[in-house]
């Protein structure tokens, strides 16, 4: 031991160790930071996002550079090229709406499919109802079950779903379960083996270990879709875990919102699922699409629905620019419910301008979400909206996880995307825009129920303590990275 200590002391005191090595490390660090900054500036990012990464790289280079190289990517051309673009097929064309609103055209020109008529939409307003419909769909499916989720829990609810999927696979139904590699990190392995052993397929989307690409840890599939026999589909904000859904009421269950879609629009959700499945599994998308019926599902109602996919596999920022268009066109009201509210500057200023113009702008967020740092980062935006005349409401007790927008009591949006940079600019997301009066009325009614269960944001203290104020400013500075 004494000899080892002598060697260590000699190494530490050696001139090269004391002088050259630190110098080389400094140079290497500078070059890495320079490369990361050059790459950052060449990408099309929101200004706040760019500044946040610059701050991180310059002031904490030993962490900022490697983390940026792993997590900083957004629209990756190589990734997008591997996935088929989302566009209406010939089977959908007869149902496409010819006369579109400005917002519908914005969604469409940014990569979404045009609105489709002839659908029936049923909303799922409780976790018990959502679980009942999911279980019913799985039990009644005759040919295929396609299920995609960001989180699969390891609780009793998830175990029941896995057992039921395995049972249907043994009975000859084609079962496919697509799990996000990060959100389902602990449940995508042996937990799902009963499905695999029964003949079903379980695939991870961009496994975190090992990374598929240097950026794959940051690009998550946040979509939640269930499709049965290519005829009935469900989408919304609920994951497959007890806090989102279950057969019996649960005090700690989160409030969320989703919908069942029947009719031609199901074909579009099928195409989104198959494109994601082909990318994650390596299977041929062309071969997978041969499983689809020759014709899209027949019209079953009078609902007009636009399916909007958003993410690295879509050319534009369909959800973001569509939401921006809806907000800026509003003439009467803009009602929003979201668990996490960290808007970019353009969306934030658009909401502020509308509130100052007398538009009824209302925003519901949880009083305390499951991510305290996002609650800290949102304070600046919440105060700004309230100062402009908007109604900022805090839901509680409990967590609200719904992602919804209603404009002028006519156009509704629900799905998987939060109003934050990650959902609007990074994640793979999906939403449904409704243009029919019946759906608008139902969405508005549910939102009013949430309003009644929420309290106005309290007035700020005139003298805020220094440390909380600094923490808020740092969280807001780094908000684009959250």
C-alpha positions as CSV (number, residue, x, y, z in Angstrom):
1,X,0.0,0.0,0.0
2,X,2.9,2.4,0.8
3,X,4.4,1.7,-2.6
4,X,1.2,2.5,-4.4
5,X,0.8,5.7,-2.4
6,X,4.3,6.7,-3.4
7,X,3.6,6.1,-7.1
8,X,0.3,8.1,-6.8
9,X,2.1,11.0,-5.2
10,X,4.8,11.0,-7.9
11,X,2.1,10.9,-10.6
12,X,0.2,13.8,-9.1
13,X,3.4,15.9,-8.6
14,X,4.8,15.1,-12.1
15,X,5.1,18.3,-14.3
16,X,3.1,16.7,-17.1
17,X,0.3,15.8,-14.8
18,X,0.2,19.2,-13.2
19,X,0.6,21.2,-16.4
20,X,0.0,19.4,-19.7
21,X,-2.9,17.1,-18.9
22,X,-5.1,19.9,-17.4
23,X,-4.3,22.0,-20.5
24,X,-5.2,19.2,-22.9
25,X,-8.5,18.6,-21.0
26,X,-9.3,22.3,-21.2
27,X,-8.6,22.4,-25.0
28,X,-10.7,19.2,-25.5
29,X,-13.5,20.7,-23.4
30,X,-13.4,23.9,-25.5
31,X,-13.5,22.0,-28.8
32,X,-16.4,19.8,-27.6
33,X,-18.3,22.9,-26.5
34,X,-17.6,24.7,-29.8
35,X,-18.8,21.7,-31.7
36,X,-21.9,21.4,-29.6
37,X,-22.7,25.1,-30.0
38,X,-22.1,25.0,-33.8
39,X,-24.5,22.0,-34.1
40,X,-27.0,23.7,-31.8
41,X,-27.0,26.9,-33.9
42,X,-27.5,25.0,-37.1
43,X,-30.7,23.3,-35.9
44,X,-34.1,24.9,-36.2
45,X,-35.0,25.4,-32.6
46,X,-37.2,27.8,-30.7
47,X,-35.2,30.8,-29.4
48,X,-35.8,29.9,-25.7
49,X,-34.7,26.3,-26.4
50,X,-31.5,27.5,-28.0
51,X,-30.7,29.9,-25.2
52,X,-31.3,27.3,-22.6
53,X,-28.9,24.8,-24.2
54,X,-26.3,27.6,-24.7
55,X,-26.6,28.4,-21.0
56,X,-26.1,24.8,-20.1
57,X,-23.2,24.1,-22.5
58,X,-21.3,27.3,-21.6
59,X,-21.6,27.3,-17.8
60,X,-21.7,23.5,-17.2
61,X,-19.7,22.2,-20.2
62,X,-18.7,18.8,-18.6
63,X,-22.4,18.0,-18.3
64,X,-23.9,20.2,-20.9
65,X,-21.9,18.9,-23.9
66,X,-22.5,15.2,-23.5
67,X,-26.1,15.7,-22.4
68,X,-26.8,17.9,-25.5
69,X,-25.2,15.3,-27.8
70,X,-27.5,12.6,-26.3
71,X,-30.7,14.6,-25.8
72,X,-30.5,17.8,-27.8
73,X,-31.8,16.6,-31.2
74,X,-35.2,17.6,-32.6
75,X,-36.1,16.9,-36.2
76,X,-33.7,14.2,-37.4
77,X,-33.8,13.7,-41.2
78,X,-32.4,10.2,-41.1
79,X,-35.1,9.2,-38.5
80,X,-37.9,10.9,-40.4
81,X,-36.8,9.2,-43.7
82,X,-37.3,5.8,-42.1
83,X,-40.9,6.4,-41.5
84,X,-43.7,6.9,-44.0
85,X,-45.3,10.4,-44.0
86,X,-48.8,10.6,-42.7
87,X,-51.2,11.5,-45.5
88,X,-54.7,10.5,-46.5
89,X,-54.9,7.3,-48.5
90,X,-57.2,6.7,-51.5
91,X,-59.6,4.8,-49.2
92,X,-60.1,8.0,-47.1
93,X,-60.5,10.4,-50.0
94,X,-64.3,9.9,-50.4
95,X,-64.8,11.0,-46.7
96,X,-62.4,14.0,-46.8
97,X,-64.0,17.4,-46.0
98,X,-63.8,19.7,-49.0
99,X,-64.4,23.0,-47.3
100,X,-61.9,23.5,-44.5
101,X,-61.5,26.2,-41.9
102,X,-58.3,28.1,-41.7
103,X,-57.2,26.1,-38.7
104,X,-57.9,22.8,-40.5
105,X,-55.8,24.0,-43.4
106,X,-52.9,24.9,-41.1
107,X,-53.0,21.4,-39.5
108,X,-53.1,19.8,-43.0
109,X,-50.3,21.9,-44.5
110,X,-48.1,21.0,-41.6
111,X,-48.4,17.3,-42.1
112,X,-51.7,16.3,-40.7
113,X,-54.5,14.5,-42.6
114,X,-57.5,16.6,-43.7
115,X,-60.7,16.4,-41.7
116,X,-62.8,13.3,-42.3
117,X,-66.5,13.1,-42.0
118,X,-68.8,10.2,-41.2
119,X,-67.5,9.3,-37.7
120,X,-69.0,8.7,-34.3
121,X,-67.0,10.0,-31.3
122,X,-67.7,8.9,-27.7
123,X,-65.8,10.6,-24.9
124,X,-64.2,8.8,-22.0
125,X,-64.4,11.0,-18.9
126,X,-63.4,8.7,-16.1
127,X,-60.7,6.1,-15.6
128,X,-63.3,3.4,-14.8
129,X,-65.1,4.1,-18.1
130,X,-61.9,4.1,-20.0
131,X,-60.8,0.8,-18.5
132,X,-64.2,-0.8,-19.2
133,X,-64.1,0.3,-22.8
134,X,-60.5,-0.9,-23.2
135,X,-61.3,-4.3,-21.7
136,X,-64.5,-4.6,-23.7
137,X,-62.5,-3.9,-26.9
138,X,-59.9,-6.5,-26.1
139,X,-62.4,-9.1,-25.2
140,X,-64.6,-8.5,-28.3
141,X,-61.9,-8.2,-30.9
142,X,-62.1,-10.9,-33.5
143,X,-59.0,-10.4,-35.6
144,X,-56.5,-7.8,-34.3
145,X,-55.6,-5.7,-31.3
146,X,-53.2,-2.8,-31.7
147,X,-52.2,-1.1,-28.5
148,X,-49.6,1.7,-28.0
149,X,-48.7,3.4,-24.8
150,X,-46.1,5.6,-23.2
151,X,-46.3,4.0,-19.8
152,X,-47.2,0.5,-18.9
153,X,-47.3,0.2,-15.1
154,X,-46.4,-2.9,-13.0
155,X,-49.6,-2.7,-10.9
156,X,-52.7,-4.8,-10.7
157,X,-54.3,-2.9,-13.6
158,X,-51.4,-3.5,-15.9
159,X,-51.1,-7.1,-14.9
160,X,-54.8,-7.6,-15.7
161,X,-54.4,-6.0,-19.2
162,X,-51.3,-8.2,-19.9
163,X,-53.2,-11.4,-18.9
164,X,-56.1,-10.5,-21.0
165,X,-53.9,-9.7,-24.0
166,X,-52.1,-13.0,-23.6
167,X,-55.5,-14.8,-23.4
168,X,-56.6,-13.2,-26.7
169,X,-53.3,-14.1,-28.3
170,X,-53.7,-17.7,-27.4
171,X,-57.2,-17.6,-28.9
172,X,-55.7,-16.6,-32.3
173,X,-56.2,-12.8,-32.2
174,X,-53.3,-10.8,-33.7
175,X,-52.0,-8.9,-30.6
176,X,-49.4,-6.1,-31.0
177,X,-48.3,-4.1,-28.0
178,X,-46.0,-1.1,-28.7
179,X,-44.2,0.3,-25.6
180,X,-42.0,3.4,-25.4
181,X,-38.5,2.4,-24.5
182,X,-38.2,4.9,-21.7
183,X,-41.7,5.2,-20.3
184,X,-41.9,1.4,-20.1
185,X,-38.3,0.8,-19.2
186,X,-39.3,-1.4,-16.2
187,X,-42.3,-3.2,-17.7
188,X,-41.3,-4.0,-21.3
189,X,-39.2,-7.1,-20.5
190,X,-40.3,-10.1,-18.5
191,X,-43.4,-8.4,-17.3
192,X,-44.8,-8.8,-20.9
193,X,-43.5,-12.3,-21.5
194,X,-47.0,-13.9,-21.0
195,X,-48.0,-12.0,-24.2
196,X,-45.0,-13.2,-26.1
197,X,-45.3,-16.8,-24.9
198,X,-49.0,-16.8,-26.1
199,X,-48.0,-15.7,-29.6
200,X,-48.5,-12.0,-29.3
201,X,-45.9,-9.4,-30.2
202,X,-44.4,-6.8,-27.9
203,X,-42.0,-4.2,-29.3
204,X,-40.1,-1.3,-27.6
205,X,-39.9,2.0,-29.4
206,X,-36.4,3.4,-29.3
207,X,-34.9,1.3,-26.5
208,X,-32.9,3.4,-24.0
209,X,-30.3,0.6,-23.6
210,X,-28.6,0.4,-26.0
211,X,-29.4,3.7,-27.7
212,X,-30.5,3.3,-31.3
213,X,-29.1,6.8,-32.1
214,X,-27.3,9.5,-30.1
215,X,-30.6,11.2,-29.8
216,X,-33.0,8.3,-29.2
217,X,-33.1,8.8,-25.5
218,X,-34.7,12.2,-26.0
219,X,-37.2,11.2,-28.7
220,X,-40.1,9.5,-27.0
221,X,-43.3,8.0,-28.3
222,X,-45.9,9.7,-26.2
223,X,-48.9,8.6,-28.3
224,X,-51.6,6.5,-26.7
225,X,-53.7,4.6,-29.2
226,X,-55.8,1.4,-29.1
227,X,-57.3,-0.1,-32.3
228,X,-59.6,-3.1,-32.5
229,X,-60.3,-5.0,-35.7
230,X,-59.4,-1.9,-37.7
231,X,-62.9,-0.5,-36.9
232,X,-62.8,1.0,-33.4
233,X,-60.0,3.2,-32.0
234,X,-59.4,5.0,-28.7
235,X,-56.9,7.8,-28.1
236,X,-56.3,10.4,-25.4
237,X,-54.0,11.1,-22.5
238,X,-54.3,7.9,-20.4
239,X,-51.5,5.4,-20.0
240,X,-52.0,1.8,-18.9
241,X,-51.6,2.0,-15.1
242,X,-53.8,2.3,-12.0
243,X,-53.4,6.1,-11.6
244,X,-55.0,6.5,-15.1
245,X,-57.6,3.8,-15.2
246,X,-59.0,0.7,-13.5
247,X,-62.1,-1.4,-12.9
248,X,-63.0,0.3,-9.7
249,X,-62.7,3.9,-8.4
250,X,-59.4,4.9,-6.8
251,X,-59.0,7.9,-4.6
252,X,-55.5,8.7,-6.1
253,X,-56.6,8.3,-9.7
254,X,-55.8,11.2,-12.0
255,X,-58.5,13.0,-13.9
256,X,-58.0,12.5,-17.6
257,X,-59.9,12.6,-20.9
258,X,-60.0,10.5,-24.0
259,X,-62.3,9.3,-26.8
260,X,-63.5,6.4,-28.8
261,X,-63.6,7.0,-32.6
262,X,-65.6,4.8,-35.0
263,X,-65.8,5.4,-38.7
264,X,-63.3,6.3,-41.6
265,X,-61.0,8.3,-39.3
266,X,-59.9,5.0,-37.6
267,X,-58.0,4.2,-40.8
268,X,-55.7,7.1,-40.2
269,X,-55.0,6.0,-36.6
270,X,-54.3,2.5,-38.0
271,X,-51.7,4.0,-40.4
272,X,-50.0,5.9,-37.6
273,X,-49.8,2.8,-35.4
274,X,-48.4,0.6,-38.3
275,X,-45.8,3.2,-39.2
276,X,-44.6,3.4,-35.6
277,X,-44.7,-0.4,-35.4
278,X,-42.7,-0.9,-38.6
279,X,-40.1,1.6,-37.4
280,X,-39.8,0.0,-33.9
281,X,-39.9,-3.6,-35.0
282,X,-38.0,-3.4,-38.3
283,X,-40.9,-5.1,-40.1
284,X,-41.8,-4.0,-43.6
285,X,-44.5,-1.3,-43.5
286,X,-45.6,-2.4,-47.0
287,X,-46.3,-5.9,-45.7
288,X,-48.0,-4.6,-42.6
289,X,-50.3,-2.4,-44.6
290,X,-51.5,-5.5,-46.5
291,X,-53.3,-6.5,-43.3
292,X,-55.6,-3.4,-43.6
293,X,-59.0,-3.9,-45.2
294,X,-59.3,-2.8,-48.8
295,X,-61.8,-0.1,-47.8
296,X,-61.7,2.3,-44.9
297,X,-64.4,1.7,-42.2
298,X,-67.8,2.8,-43.4
299,X,-69.5,6.0,-42.2
300,X,-71.3,5.5,-38.9
301,X,-72.2,9.0,-37.8
302,X,-72.0,12.7,-38.7
303,X,-68.9,13.7,-36.7
304,X,-66.1,15.5,-38.6
305,X,-62.7,14.6,-37.1
306,X,-59.1,15.5,-38.1
307,X,-56.4,13.2,-36.9
308,X,-53.1,15.1,-36.2
309,X,-49.8,13.3,-35.8
310,X,-46.8,15.4,-34.6
311,X,-43.2,14.6,-34.1
312,X,-39.9,13.9,-35.8
313,X,-41.7,11.8,-38.4
314,X,-43.8,14.7,-39.5
315,X,-42.4,17.5,-41.8
316,X,-43.9,20.4,-39.8
317,X,-45.0,21.1,-36.3
318,X,-48.6,20.3,-37.0
319,X,-50.0,20.4,-33.4
320,X,-48.1,23.5,-32.4
321,X,-49.0,25.6,-35.5
322,X,-52.5,24.3,-35.5
323,X,-53.0,25.3,-31.8
324,X,-51.4,28.6,-32.5
325,X,-53.8,29.2,-35.4
326,X,-56.8,28.3,-33.3
327,X,-55.8,30.6,-30.5
328,X,-55.1,33.6,-32.8
329,X,-58.4,33.2,-34.7
330,X,-60.5,32.9,-31.5
331,X,-63.4,35.4,-31.4
332,X,-65.1,34.5,-28.2
333,X,-63.2,32.0,-26.0
334,X,-60.1,29.9,-25.6
335,X,-60.4,27.2,-22.9
336,X,-57.4,25.0,-22.1
337,X,-56.7,22.1,-19.7
338,X,-53.2,20.7,-19.5
339,X,-51.1,19.1,-16.7
340,X,-47.9,21.0,-17.7
341,X,-48.0,24.6,-19.1
342,X,-44.7,25.9,-20.4
343,X,-45.5,27.6,-23.7
344,X,-43.0,29.1,-26.1
345,X,-43.0,32.9,-26.4
346,X,-45.2,33.0,-29.5
347,X,-48.0,30.9,-28.0
348,X,-47.7,32.7,-24.7
349,X,-47.9,36.2,-26.3
350,X,-50.8,35.1,-28.5
351,X,-52.8,34.0,-25.4
352,X,-51.9,37.3,-23.6
353,X,-53.0,39.4,-26.6
354,X,-56.3,37.5,-26.8
355,X,-56.9,37.9,-23.1
356,X,-56.3,41.6,-23.3
357,X,-58.6,41.9,-26.2
358,X,-61.5,40.6,-24.1
359,X,-61.5,37.0,-25.3
360,X,-62.5,34.5,-22.5
361,X,-59.2,32.8,-22.0
362,X,-59.3,30.1,-19.3
363,X,-56.5,27.8,-18.3
364,X,-56.7,24.8,-15.9
365,X,-53.6,23.2,-14.5
366,X,-53.1,21.0,-11.5
367,X,-52.5,22.9,-8.2
368,X,-49.5,20.5,-7.7
369,X,-48.5,18.3,-10.6
370,X,-46.3,15.2,-10.4
371,X,-43.3,17.3,-11.7
372,X,-42.5,20.1,-9.2
373,X,-39.9,21.6,-11.4
374,X,-42.4,22.2,-14.1
375,X,-44.7,23.8,-11.6
376,X,-41.9,26.2,-10.7
377,X,-41.2,27.0,-14.3
378,X,-44.8,27.7,-15.2
379,X,-45.3,30.4,-12.6
380,X,-44.0,33.2,-14.8
381,X,-46.5,32.3,-17.6
382,X,-49.4,31.8,-15.2
383,X,-48.9,35.3,-13.7
384,X,-48.5,36.8,-17.1
385,X,-51.8,35.3,-18.3
386,X,-53.6,36.4,-15.2
387,X,-52.2,39.9,-15.4
388,X,-53.6,40.1,-19.0
389,X,-57.1,39.2,-17.8
390,X,-57.1,35.4,-18.4
391,X,-58.7,33.1,-15.8
392,X,-56.0,30.8,-14.4
393,X,-57.5,27.9,-12.4
394,X,-55.8,25.4,-10.2
395,X,-57.3,21.9,-10.1
396,X,-57.2,20.0,-6.9
397,X,-56.9,18.1,-4.7
398,X,-55.5,15.4,-7.0
399,X,-53.8,15.5,-10.4
400,X,-55.4,16.4,-13.7
401,X,-53.7,14.9,-16.7
402,X,-56.1,15.8,-19.5
403,X,-54.8,17.7,-22.6
404,X,-57.7,19.7,-24.1
405,X,-58.5,22.8,-26.1
406,X,-61.8,24.3,-27.0
407,X,-62.1,27.5,-29.1
408,X,-65.3,29.5,-29.6
409,X,-67.4,26.6,-28.4
410,X,-67.0,25.1,-31.9
411,X,-63.5,23.4,-32.4
412,X,-62.2,20.9,-29.9
413,X,-58.8,19.2,-29.5
414,X,-57.9,16.3,-27.3
415,X,-55.0,13.8,-27.4
416,X,-51.6,13.0,-25.9
417,X,-49.8,16.4,-26.2
418,X,-49.1,18.7,-23.3
419,X,-48.6,22.5,-23.7
420,X,-44.9,22.3,-23.3
421,X,-41.8,22.2,-25.6
422,X,-41.3,18.5,-25.2
423,X,-44.8,17.6,-26.5
424,X,-45.0,20.3,-29.1
425,X,-41.5,20.0,-30.6
426,X,-39.9,16.7,-29.6
427,X,-42.2,13.8,-28.8
428,X,-44.2,11.7,-31.1
429,X,-47.7,12.8,-30.3
430,X,-51.2,12.4,-31.7
431,X,-54.4,14.4,-31.3
432,X,-58.0,14.5,-32.6
433,X,-59.6,17.8,-33.7
434,X,-63.4,17.8,-33.7
435,X,-65.4,20.3,-35.7
436,X,-69.0,19.0,-35.0
437,X,-71.4,20.8,-32.6
438,X,-72.2,17.7,-30.6
439,X,-68.5,17.0,-29.7
440,X,-67.9,20.7,-28.9
441,X,-70.8,20.7,-26.5
442,X,-69.6,17.6,-24.8
443,X,-66.1,18.9,-24.4
444,X,-67.3,22.2,-23.1
445,X,-69.6,20.5,-20.6
446,X,-66.7,18.4,-19.2
447,X,-64.4,21.4,-19.0
448,X,-67.0,23.4,-17.1
449,X,-67.2,20.6,-14.6
450,X,-63.4,20.9,-14.2
451,X,-63.7,24.7,-13.8
452,X,-66.2,24.2,-11.0
453,X,-63.7,21.9,-9.2
454,X,-60.8,24.3,-9.5
455,X,-59.8,27.4,-7.6
456,X,-58.5,30.7,-9.0
457,X,-54.8,31.1,-8.8
458,X,-54.0,33.1,-5.6
459,X,-52.6,36.6,-5.7
460,X,-48.8,36.7,-5.5
461,X,-47.1,38.0,-2.4
462,X,-45.9,41.6,-2.8
463,X,-42.5,40.6,-1.5
464,X,-41.4,37.2,-2.7
465,X,-38.5,35.6,-0.9
466,X,-35.2,35.7,-2.8
467,X,-34.4,32.0,-3.0
468,X,-37.8,30.9,-4.4
469,X,-37.6,33.8,-6.9
470,X,-34.2,32.7,-8.1
471,X,-35.3,29.1,-8.3
472,X,-38.3,30.1,-10.4
473,X,-36.1,32.2,-12.8
474,X,-33.7,29.3,-13.2
475,X,-36.5,26.8,-13.8
476,X,-38.0,29.2,-16.4
477,X,-34.6,29.6,-18.1
478,X,-34.2,25.9,-18.4
479,X,-37.9,25.3,-19.2
480,X,-37.3,24.4,-22.8
481,X,-35.2,21.4,-21.7
482,X,-37.8,20.0,-19.3
